[in-house]
Each structure stands twice: as structure tokens, then as C-alpha cells.
């Protein structure tokens, strides 16, 4: 019988002890019948924990072994050593501990003859709990020995019950932990799959938007470019009106595309502010150039009020700061029919290396109610649906402004009442930059920049290779460049561009990035690997206007970047810098 069987038997025994009729089983193993009779007589009134004793008699070692197997729940055995053999009792003890693997039953040796093994050896080798000579075992001592043995047995049962309960608890907790770990593992796997799917969807979305942007910008470059070329040919008043409206619509569509791309970048956490020095007056001048004509069309005055205590030289992302202010001003123009628009800048707080500025754009337009304010600065939201129908717009401008202001370490907000105009504001923390040294004749902070008429003059006689696979966009670029006095040679892909470069001399290459046969990136890498061509300026001109595309172009070895649709002034200025350096 296994140890588990004895534990189960003792558990049953313990249950019996708790019942009123429960008895404690004690085996008397002795070959002398008188010992059985005397023991039963002496202990007839003995109780342990209120329970009576049930005596089982064995007159030999063999009978004792039989009883032990039949009564695994016996608590105690009073064991003689010398029975049918000199060491029969010791064989029984060994049988109990080794063959039955019963560690619970208490063994009290009562012997008249010590046998062949010493008392110390018996106790140590056979795990005997008590050793008594029959001659010294009086009634009182027998009762005491019984009580001590049964208490030891009871303690063992209690310990074993506690151990069993603890094992069950540990097993249950282990099972719970294993199940929890399995659930966590499944959840972790589900989360990782969800994360991977979300990242894949985000990559697909970004790739899709970039491709769609490229596909829309490519024909837009033709539409806007051809319109600007047509306006140069002195159309009549009606034709001029048509062309201006086509151009404005193209610019509006371009702005929508840029808003969607910016919002996608912000959502993906990929929009990072640049950190470069700029003059505060440059901000004002850029705003004047970009919005003054729109205000003039509606006979609105635009007033700039920049506080004189603002440091004139700042450090940050001037392009993104302008983007917020342009969005505010365009909205002000859109929703204002008469009056003026005031663009104000104030210093809120200045530290040793930075300054916190507050910009405001105040108009005299239709205003916004408190209820309508709740939907502002949320994606795809305007003050109400009628506003969207009447004035148009994607509803992305303000949410982009809010996210950009957050990147500047600032906030956005609006103060407005219906019919009394609105004041949209933002705060932005900008770095303080040192003023540049006084510009020497022909040098200074902008020594390498060429603007306005100087840019067009710098292109006179310049030899430019245009690598562009779209025939309409080839025509647009060629006509703008030739109108500035440049000589232009075109290639339909990177392979043709390399062939032309090896046959002729050029001052600069305008390289589209996406072309068949060989794209612009690979062609640029081959140019940089050519000992003769490696110093030739290569400028990217691509319909993919993302920062990632710009980085890829520069990493491939291109010197500068122009996005399509391009503005003629930007095309001339950028080319003039590199052509002048080359020549």
C-alpha cells in the first residue's frame, strides 16, 4: 500500500474519530496470549480524546503483517520483538516503514527478550517510537506510553492534513497561476498581433496617403504650372478670371492634401519639429506675402502688431509656426466680410535660453457660440455643418494647429461671441538665438541665398538637365526654366540622365525621384560614385512632399529638395544657389 493510501486511510480515521462511535485502533502483536488478556484488561477504560480503543490481536509477525494490511488506519502497534523468530517484531517494524511506507502508525516495542539487536539499534534502524521492557511496563507507564504514542500519531495526522491542504492550495494556486499565465500569454499574443496589425495598417495608411499625394500632386503640378504659364501670356480679362480661379482651386486642393498628410503624420507620431534660427520679422513678412492678397480680395485690412520686447532672433521651426498662423489668418479671412484682422505677438515669459510667446489672430467676423466652441480643435469638426457647407474646409486645420502647438510646448484656444468676431490664440516656447555678425559686402548671414530678380539673373545661360518622366510636367518645368534664360535638356528616366551627363556638360540636375527603368535615387547614387560627375549639384523635384522622402533624397546624395507643385520663385531661388556656386 502506498503512502497516499495511508494518508487517505488516516483521513478516514480522523473522520471516524470525530464521530461519537469512532474508535482508535491499536494492534497488539505478541506470541503470549496472556499479554493480550492483561493489556486489554488494564486498558479497558482507557480513552484518548474521549475515544475508546479497539484492540486487534496478532500472535505472530505474519499475523501482524496481515492485520496491518487489513487495517491501514491503525494508530498504534504494541509490538513484541521475539515471536515465531528472534527478530520477528523487527521484521514487522521494517515491513511497516519500508514495504507499507507507513510513517504515521506509532510503534511501541514491549519485549521480555531483547532479541539479537540492541535497543539503540532498534530505535535508530527501525524507526521505533518507544522501547519498553515488559518488566518495567506498569499499568501507569503503559497508559502514559499509550497517551504519548497516540498524541504523536494525532500530531502527525494534523501535520499531514495541514501539509496535504497546503499542497492542494499550492497546486490550486499553481493551476490558477498557470491558467493566468496562459491567459496573459494569450492576451500578450493578442496584443502583439493587434499591435502588429495596427502598425501594418498605419504603414499601409501612410504608404497609401503618400502614394495618393504623389498621384494627385503630379497632375496638380501640371494644372497649377500651366495656369501660371498661361497668365504670363497676357490673357484678356475674362480668360484671366478663369485662370486665376483654376489656380486658386488647385492651391486649395493642394492645401487639403497637405492637411491630410500632416494629420496622418501627427497621428502616427512622426511629425518632428525642426530647430533652426530665424528672424521674427521673417515670420511677419512670410505671412504678409501669403495672406495679404486674399485679404485684399475681400477689402479687409491685415494689421501686424508684434511687441518690440520680443527677441528678434529665435530658434525653432518657423515653417510650422507659420503654418498655425496662416491657418488662423485664412480662417479669419474666410469668416470675415468686413473690418480688419489683427495679428498680434506678445512675450509671456523669458528665460536665459528661451522665450514663451503668445500669438493672436483677431477678426471682426461672424463669431462662435459657446456650444460651437466645444467642437473646435477636434478632427474633421467645424463650428456647425452649415459652416462647412457655406465656407468649405476639411475641419483639420485647427486640430493640426493644436497638435503643432503642443509640439512647441504650448496651447491653443479661442475667445469669441456670435456676431462680435473671434480671437484665436496659441502659445509657443522658442529658443533664443544670437544675432548674426554685421554682414560684410557680398557676404553675411545670407551670403549663399539668392532671391527675386537676382535668382532669375543667375540662371541666365545655365545648362540644366531635367530628369522627369511625366511629359506635361516636363513641359511646365522647361518653359519656366527657359523663360529665366536657362538651357534645358530633358531625360525620361535615370538611365537616360546618366547617358546625357556623360556626353555633355551641365551646371545642375533637376531629378525626379520616381521614374521607370531607373529612379532618381539610384541615378543620384551612380552620379556620386562617378569621379567626374560626383560634384555636380543634384536637386530633387518630386511630387512626394513628405519629410521621409526628403530624407531619402538627401541620403542618396541629392543636394536640395523641391516639392511639386513647385512655385516658380522657389524653383528659381533654389536653382540659382547651386548654379551660382557651380559656375
Number of C-alpha atoms within 10 A of each C-alpha: 11 11 15 11 15 22 20 15 16 23 17 12 21 19 11 15 17 13 10 10 9 17 20 21 19 22 22 23 30 26 19 13 12 10 16 20 11 12 15 18 11 14 16 13 9 15 15 13 11 12 17 19 18 14 20 18 20 22 17 23 27 17 15 26 20 12 17 22 14 10 16 22 24 25 23 22 25 23 29 33 29 22 21 14 13 16 18 20 28 23 16 25 26 17 18 24 17 12 13 18 16 21 16 24 26 27 25 22 26 27 21 14 13 17 19 11 14 9 15 10 11 21 17 10 13 18 16 21 17 17 19 19 14 15 9 11 15 12 13 10 12 18 16 13 18 23 16 15 21 20 16 18 21 18 13 16 20 14 12 16 17 12 12 13 12 12 13 12 12 13 12 12 13 13 12 12 14 12 12 13 13 12 12 14 12 12 12 13 12 12 13 12 12 12 12 12 12 12 13 12 12 15 13 12 14 16 12 12 16 19 14 14 20 20 13 17 25 19 18 22 23 22 20 26 26 21 20 19 15 14 18 10 9 10 13 9 9 9 13 17 13 13 20 16 13 16 20 12 14 21 16 13 15 19 15 17 20 15 18 17 18 19 20 18 16 17 13 14 9 12 16 13 15 12 13 12 17 18 16 17 12 14 15 16 12 15 19 16 10 14 16 17 12 15 23 12 9 14 13 20 15 22 15 16 14 16 11 10 8 19 18 15 17 23 21 20 18 21 12 18 19 17 16 23 22 20 18 24 27 18 19 26 26 16 18 21 16 15 14 19 24 18 23 16 21 17 17 13 12 16 9 7 11 16 20 19 18 19 22 23 26 24 29 21 25 18 20 21 14 12 10 14 17 12 14 22 22 15 15 14 20 23 19 14 11 10 12 14 9 8 11 12 17 16 19 21 29 24 20 24 24 20 20 25 20 16 17 20 13 18 17 22 15 17 15 19 16 13 12 13 20 24 24 21 21 25 22 22 21 21 21 21 18 11 14 9 8 9 11 9 7 8 11 12 12 9 12 13 15 20 16 11 12 13 23 21 17 23 25 16 14 24 19 23 24 23 28 28 20 15 11 17 21 18 16 19 23 20 17 18 22 16 14 20 17 20 17 18 16 21 18 19 24 27 19 15 25 18 11 16 16 13 8 9 13 21 20 23 27 25 30 27 27 19 18 13 11 17 19 29 23 16 22 31 16 17 24 19 13 12 8 11 17 15 13 21 23 26 24 25 27 26 26 25 20 18 13 11 18 21 12 14 27 18 13 18 22 25 15 17 21 22 20 23 25 19 14 15 14 15 19 23 21 19 29 25 18 23 22 17 11 14 9
